[in-house]
């Protein structure tokens, strides 16, 4: 019997955390789907994003069985070189996001031949146009330093799509990307919620939900502006970690100016395990994001039959063709308003057609993703 490979994944946040969103969910889904084909070990913080206190009832600085992986919840957030070097010996080390301290320190150890494991670097959307527009000067210093020190040598890249690979080439140059794999982010295991989907809707009424981190990247401010222009009786609920308080203050000011036909509420954060149960109670999911390398919450909206109206900055570019959602160019604000108004004016029977299409599309997407996953190459290929 062939010995299973040992793969160490370094990610800033992991279960039971939920505030960091997509990157954490991607790793959790990979472990759930492929955890029987290799031995996953995960090194992560012992607290969630934006929370200083450690997770309750979870022991730090030791290996714990968590689902199909062994997880080391690290209390030393500095991640010293000596500490990281002690984790060498795995077949492969998979780094999530180049800007994390653990990532660039492992890359440096690899450059000076202090790491024998094969290194994979997952960009996690950090080179998208939307992502690099934030703190651009600081990030540019990173790229120049990485290239000058040769930290991109003797590694393999992990991209979630050809588009993400092109983004990386545009930013750091083709000569620095010699070996790579394309591994589309894996969706959460498909669940059939069709029996509990709430499809009761009257013409002129709609329930809209925004569920994502509250920061400039997710573009809630533009959503509020466009929602304010539609006619009808609207429930508009907002969920998500307030990552940028100044940005949220701007959003609150605009929310308080919404006309009387729109009732809005901020309903706090949602744990990953509860996202589907939240989304199933809404008609429309809106996310005018500036960029997503996958967008797990878009998939989960589809599973829940909550029709996505999203920007053109995500990989989900065929929703219109499948009659299960809408893609709106960020600059075409009038298109957003007209499409949202169309759903508001639908009857329960009319909108149910699109909700069922969304669920069918999600099921098909899950099966295709698992079958064709590039993560199989990570797990199966020799180092």
N, C-alpha and C positions, 0 to 999 in steps of 0.2 A: 504493500500500500504506500502510495506516494505521500511524503511528509507535507503537511499543509504549511504554506508560507506564513511568516510572522510579519505583519505590517503595523508599523507605529504611525499613528496620525496625531499631529500637533495642531490643535485648534483652540482658539482663545476660550470658547464657551461650548458647553455640552449639557445634556440632560442632567439634572432637572431644570436647567436654565431654559429660558424661552425668549428673552428680550433681544437677542442678537439676530433673530430672523433666519434668513435663507441659508447662509453658510453652515450654521449648526444643523438645520433641518436636512441639508444635503448629506452630511456625514451620517446622521442618524438613519436616514433612509438606506444609504449604502450598507451600513452595518446590518440592518434588518434583513435586507434582500440577500446579501452575499456572506453573511456571518457564518454560514455552514461550510463555506468553501475555503476559508483561510482564518488565521487567528488575528483578530483585530485588537490592538492595544491603543488606548487614547490618552494623551497627556493634555490636561486642560486646567484652567483656573478652578479654584474651589468656591467660586461665587459667580453670580450672573452679571451681565453687562450693566454698569451703572450702580451696582450694589456692592458695598464694601464688606458686608457681613457674609461669612461662609454659609453654604447651604446647611440647613438644619439636619441633624441625624445622619450626616455623611462624614465619614472619617477621612481626613486629609493625609497626604503623603504616604499612601500605600495603595497597592493594586486591589480594586474591588470588582466583583462580577456585576456588570450592568447590562442586562439584556444579553446580546450575543457578543459583547466585547468586555475586555478588562480595562477599567478606567482608573487613571491616577489623577486625583484631584489635588493639584499642587498649591500649597500655601505660600510658596516663595515666588511672587509674581515677577521678580527680577530675572529669573532663569539664568543663572550664572553659566559660564562656559563649562566649568567642571561638572555642574549638575547635568547639563545637556549631553556632555560627552559620555556620561554614565549610561545613557540609553542607547549607545551604539551596539550593534550586534544583531539588529533586526534585518530581515531580507530587504525591506524597503522602508523608507521614512517619507511620509506624505505631509507636506507643509501646506497649511491653509492660509493664504494671503501673504504677500511679500513684505508688507509693512509691519507685521507683528514681530515683536522682539525675538521670540523664539525662532522665527523663520530666518531672519538675517544672521542670527548667531550660528544656527546650524549650517547655513550657506558658507559662512566664514570658516567654520571647522572643516567643512568639506573641501574648501579651497586649499587649505594647508594640510590636507591628507590626514586629518584626525578622525574622519568618519569613514567607515568601510561600507556602510549600507548605501544602496542606490537611493538617491534623493529625487523626489518628485515635488514640483512646486505648482500648486493650484492658484491661479490668479483670482478666482472668485469675483470676477467682474471689476477688478480694481483699475483696469486700463480702459474702461468704456469712456466715451466722451463726457457723459454726465458725471462720472466718478472723478476724472482727472481735473474737471473744472473747479473742484473744491480743493482748497489748499494747494494749488497747482505749483507754486514756487517750491514749497517744502518737498513735494513729491518729486519734482525735477531734480532736486539735490540728491534724493535717494537713488534715482536712476543713474545719474552720473557717477555717484560713489560706487554703486554695485558694479557698473561696467568697468570702471577704473581698477577696482580690486579683483576683477575677474570672477565675481561671485556667481555668474550665470554659466560658468564652465562646468562640464561634467555633471550636468543635471538633466532631468527630463521634465518637461512642462506638462501640465494638465489643464486643458481648456474645455469649457462646457459646450463650445460650438465653434464652427469655422469663423463666425463673426468675432468671437472673443479672441481667437488666434490672430485675426487681422488687426484687431485693436492693439494687441501686444506688439505686433510687428511695426505698426504705425508709431508707437510710442518709444520702443527701445531698439528697434532695428532687427532685420531678418537674421543677420549673422549671429545674433545672441540666442537664437531659437533653433537649435540643431536637431533635437529629438523631442517629440511630444506625443501625447495621445489626446484624442477628442472623446471626452466622457461627459455626455449630457447629464445634467443633474437628474437624479432619480426622484420621481414623485412618491409621496406617501402611499402605502398600500391602499388600494382602492376599496372603498366601502360603499355599499348600496344604501343610500338614504332616501330613495324614492318614496318609500312608504310613509315617511314622516315629513316630507317636504310640504311646507305650508304654501299652497297655491291660491288661497283666498285673496282675491284682489278685485277692486272695483275700478271702473274707468275713472280717471282723474285722480287716482291715489297711487302712491308708490312708496316702498321702503328701500332706502339707499344706505349702503354701508361702506365705510372706509376702514380698512384694517391693515395697518402697517406701522413701521416706526415713524414717528412724527419728527421729520427733519426736512430740510430743503430738497434733498434728493427725491423724496417721495411726492413732493409737489402738492401737498394738501391745499395750499393757498390758492392755487389755480382752480382746483376742484370747487372750493367754496364760491369763488367768483362765478363759475359757470352754472352751478346749481342755483344761484340766486336769480338767474334769468328765466328759469322754467316756470310754467304755470301748473297749478294743481295743488293737491294736498300731499305734502311730502314729509315723511319721517327720515331724518338724516342723522345716523348714529356714527360716531367716530371711536375706534378702538386703536390702541397702540401705545408703546413706550414713548414718553416725551423725551426724546434724545437731545433736542435743541430747544431750550426753554424760551429763548428770544424769538425763535421762529414760531413757537406755539403761541406766544403773546400776540404776535401779528395775526395769527389765525383766529384767536379768540375775539380780537377786535372786529374782524370781518364777520365772524359768526354772529356776534351780537347785533349786527346791522342787517341780518337777513330779514326778508319780509315775513309777515305774519303767517303766510301759507306754508312756511317751512319750520318744522319743529326739530331742533337739533339737540343732541346730548353727547358729551364726552363720557364714555363708559369704561375708561381705564384699560388695563392690559388684559391680554387673554393668553393663558398657557397654551402651548402647542397642542396638547391633547384635547383642548376644548374648542379649537378654531372651527372645525366642521359643524359642531353643534350650535355655534353662534351664527355662522353664515347661512345655515339652512332656513333661518327665519326672515331672510331679506330677499327682495326681488332682484336688486341690482347691486353689483360690487364695482366700485369705481377706484381706479388707480392711475392717475396721469403721471406716472413716474418718469424721472429723467433718465432712467436706465436700470435694467435688470439683466443679469446673466442667465437667470432662469425665472424666478418668480413663483415660489411654492404656493403662495396664497392665491395666485391666479388659478392654479390647478385645483386647489381646494375649493375655491368658489365654484368651479365647474362641477366638481364632485357633488357639491351641495345644491346644484341647480340654481345658483345665484349668478345671474348673467353678468359676465365681466365687460365693462366698458373701460378700456385701458389705452395707454399711449402707444405710439409706434416705436418705442424704445425697449421692447422685450422680444424674446424669441417666439412669442405666441402670435405669429403673423397670419394664421389661417382661420381665425375665429369667424370672420365674416363668411368665408367660403363654406364653413360647416354650420352656419346658422345658429351659432351658440354664443355669440358675443360680438363685440365691435372694437376695431382698432381705429384710434383717432390720432391723426398727426397733431403734435402739440400746438402748432401754430394755427390750426384750423379750429378756432374756438366756436364758431357758429355751427360747425358739424357736431360738436359735442352736445350743444344745447338742443339741436333738432333731433338727434338720436334719442337723447334722454326723454324729450317730450313725447316721442313716438311710443316709448314704453309706458309712460304715464297714462297715455290715452288708450292703452290696450285694456281689454277685458281679461278676466281670469283665464278664460279658455284660450285666448290669443297668446298670452304670455307663457302659458303652460307648454306650448309647442316648443318654444326656445329653451325653456328650462329642461325639458326632456332631452333635447338635442345636446345640451351642455353635459348632462350626465353620461350620455352615450359616448360623447367625444372623450370625456375624462377616462372612461373605462378602456377605450381603444388606446389612448395615449399611455396609460399605465402598462398595458400588455406589451406594446411596442417598445417602450423605454427599457423594460427589464430584458426583453429578448435581444435587443440590439446594443445594449449598454457597453460603452467603451471602458467601463470599470472592469470588465472581464479581462481586459489586457493588463491592467494594473495587477490583478490578482493572479493571472495565469502565466504571464510571460516571465522568462528568466531574467534575473537582474543583470 
